[in-house]
Amino acid sequence: MQILVLQIFSVMFFVMMYVLAVGSISGMVSCSVTVITDRFPRIMRWHAVTIMCILGFCVAIIYLTPVSS
């Protein structure tokens, strides 16, 4: 019984960390896109979102490759 409770809490902790991470990154991207589109009104919002996602991917891929170790 104790093992089951520990596994449930570990899954709940993982889900909590995932939700916090997704919420944080969506807030940061939304804020950055708003700043870019306010400063440069000719840039469409979906262009700014695409650029931010590509830049985020390029930065994050470094941590997944042997270069980061």
Salt bridges, closest charged atoms under 4 A:
none
